[in-house]
Amino acid sequence: MGHAGMAAAAVRYLRSAGAPTVAGPVEMLPRPELRAVGEDERAPVDQGEFRRVLGNFATGVTVITAPEGPGDAGPAGFACQSFSSLSLEPPLVCFMVGRTSTTWPRIARAGAFCVNVLGAHQGDLCRGFAVRGADKFAGVGYDAAPVSGSPRLAGTAAWIDCAIHAVHTGGDHLIVVGRVDALGTGDDDAGRGDGAGVAPLLFHRGRFA
């Protein structure tokens, strides 16, 4: 299956899962013609070396959450480093999630998500959301994001409330694009607005910083 075929499959999956809070249909964008690099043209990069080198790029840390969907026992969430702003007009963000993720289908069913940008004091919270099969929300304070109703975690540096806009394939991951419906910072939530902000949680060379 080529890139376009995989992208179409991802969109079909999202539609079949149902996305009640998405304003319009998820559409696959046109793709340029790409030629895959042949195995005889370039030696594959060692996965361990890939991780080691890319680990030098410091990233922020987020928790992606979604409201409880049909048939789910509660809200969904997972720790995510692969998050980025994407577009100002329209306002879009994106995150990457492994295609084998057990949390992603629940987010797809909800059709919406909230990006919780973690503060420097929330390393333990991040670890809790990185564990599979546990009750990740046990003992965690949160309220509902204003538009999607996704869990908005307490004490974060910022939050971004989104509807799923598009899904693209990227190797062993999916690239999920979200349309921003509402957003704010820890300063806003505390009623300060003084710009001091919450220091961010960073991940660099396999550890928090």
C-alpha positions in Angstrom: 0.0 0.0 0.0 1.4 3.4 -1.0 1.4 6.6 1.0 -1.8 7.8 -0.5 -3.5 4.4 0.1 -2.4 4.4 3.8 -3.6 7.9 4.2 -7.0 7.0 2.7 -7.1 4.0 5.0 -6.5 6.2 8.1 -9.3 8.5 7.0 -11.7 5.6 6.4 -10.8 4.3 9.9 -11.5 7.7 11.5 -14.9 8.0 9.7 -15.9 4.4 10.6 -15.0 5.1 14.3 -17.4 8.0 14.3 -16.5 11.6 15.3 -19.5 13.3 16.7 -17.8 16.5 17.7 -16.1 17.2 14.4 -17.7 20.1 12.5 -17.0 18.7 9.0 -15.7 15.6 7.3 -12.1 14.7 7.6 -10.5 15.1 4.2 -7.3 13.8 2.8 -5.2 16.6 1.3 -3.5 16.2 -2.2 -0.1 14.6 -2.0 2.9 15.2 -4.4 4.2 12.2 -6.2 7.0 10.7 -4.1 9.5 8.0 -4.9 10.6 5.7 -2.2 14.4 5.3 -1.6 15.4 1.8 -2.7 17.1 -0.6 -0.3 20.1 -0.7 -2.6 20.5 3.1 -2.6 21.0 3.8 1.0 21.9 1.6 4.1 19.1 1.7 6.7 19.8 3.8 9.8 20.3 1.8 12.9 17.3 2.3 15.3 19.5 2.7 18.3 21.7 5.3 16.6 18.5 7.1 15.4 17.2 7.3 19.0 20.6 8.4 20.3 21.1 11.3 17.8 17.5 12.5 17.9 17.6 12.4 21.7 19.8 15.5 21.5 16.8 17.5 20.4 15.0 18.8 23.5 11.2 18.7 23.4 8.4 19.8 25.5 6.1 17.2 27.0 2.4 17.0 26.7 -0.5 14.8 27.7 -3.1 14.3 25.0 -6.6 13.7 26.5 -10.0 12.9 25.0 -13.5 12.7 26.6 -15.2 9.4 27.3 -16.5 8.0 24.1 -19.2 5.4 23.3 -18.4 2.1 25.0 -15.4 3.5 26.9 -15.0 3.2 30.6 -13.7 6.8 31.1 -11.6 9.5 29.4 -8.5 8.6 27.4 -5.0 10.0 27.6 -1.4 9.4 26.8 2.0 11.2 27.2 3.3 12.7 24.0 6.5 14.4 23.1 5.8 14.7 19.4 3.6 17.8 19.4 3.9 21.0 17.4 2.0 24.1 16.3 1.3 23.8 12.5 -0.7 26.7 11.1 -1.8 30.2 12.2 -4.6 30.6 9.6 -6.5 28.4 10.2 -5.2 27.6 13.7 -3.9 24.1 13.6 -1.6 21.9 15.7 -0.5 18.3 15.3 0.8 15.4 17.3 2.2 12.0 16.3 1.0 8.7 17.8 2.2 5.2 17.2 0.0 3.1 14.9 -0.2 0.4 17.6 -1.4 2.7 20.3 -4.4 1.5 22.2 -5.4 5.0 23.2 -5.5 6.5 19.7 -8.7 4.6 18.6 -10.5 6.1 21.6 -9.4 9.6 20.7 -10.5 8.9 17.1 -13.9 7.9 18.3 -14.2 11.0 20.4 -13.2 13.2 17.4 -11.6 15.7 19.6 -8.7 16.1 22.1 -7.0 18.5 24.5 -3.2 19.1 24.5 -2.0 19.6 28.1 1.4 21.2 28.0 3.1 20.0 31.2 4.9 22.1 33.7 8.4 21.3 35.2 6.7 20.0 38.3 4.7 17.4 36.5 7.2 14.7 35.7 5.4 12.1 37.8 2.1 12.9 36.0 3.8 12.3 32.7 5.1 8.9 33.8 1.6 8.0 34.9 0.2 8.7 31.5 3.0 6.8 29.8 2.0 3.5 31.4 -0.3 1.1 29.5 -3.3 -0.6 31.0 -3.4 1.6 34.2 -6.1 3.9 35.4 -4.2 7.0 34.3 -6.7 9.5 35.7 -6.7 8.1 39.3 -6.0 10.9 41.7 -5.4 13.4 38.8 -7.2 16.7 39.1 -8.9 18.0 35.9 -11.9 19.8 34.6 -13.6 19.8 31.1 -12.0 21.8 28.3 -14.6 24.4 27.2 -15.4 23.1 23.7 -14.6 19.3 23.4 -15.1 18.4 27.1 -11.7 16.7 27.0 -9.9 16.5 30.4 -8.0 19.7 31.1 -5.4 18.7 33.6 -4.7 21.0 36.6 -1.5 22.9 37.0 -0.3 22.7 33.4 1.7 25.4 31.6 -1.0 25.6 28.8 -3.9 23.8 27.2 -5.2 23.6 23.6 -8.7 22.3 23.0 -9.1 20.8 19.5 -11.3 18.9 17.0 -9.6 16.3 14.7 -9.0 18.0 11.4 -7.1 15.4 9.4 -5.0 12.2 9.9 -1.9 11.3 7.8 0.4 8.4 7.8 4.1 8.7 8.8 5.9 5.4 8.8 5.0 3.5 12.0 3.1 6.6 13.3 0.0 8.6 12.5 0.2 12.4 12.1 -3.0 13.8 13.7 -3.9 17.4 12.8 -6.2 19.3 15.2 -8.2 22.5 14.6 -7.9 24.7 17.6 -11.2 25.7 19.1 -10.0 27.2 22.4 -6.7 27.6 24.3 -5.2 29.1 27.4 -2.3 29.2 29.8 -1.7 28.4 33.5 -1.7 32.1 34.1 -5.1 32.5 32.6 -6.5 29.7 34.7 -5.1 31.1 37.9 -6.5 34.5 37.1 -3.1 36.2 37.2 -2.3 37.0 33.6 1.1 38.4 34.7 3.1 36.5 32.1 5.2 34.8 34.7 4.0 31.5 33.4 4.6 27.9 34.5 8.1 26.6 33.8 7.9 23.9 31.1 8.8 20.2 31.5 11.4 19.3 28.9 12.7 15.9 27.7 16.4 15.6 26.6 18.7 12.6 26.2 16.2 10.3 27.9 15.5 12.3 31.0 13.3 15.2 32.2 14.9 18.6 32.5 
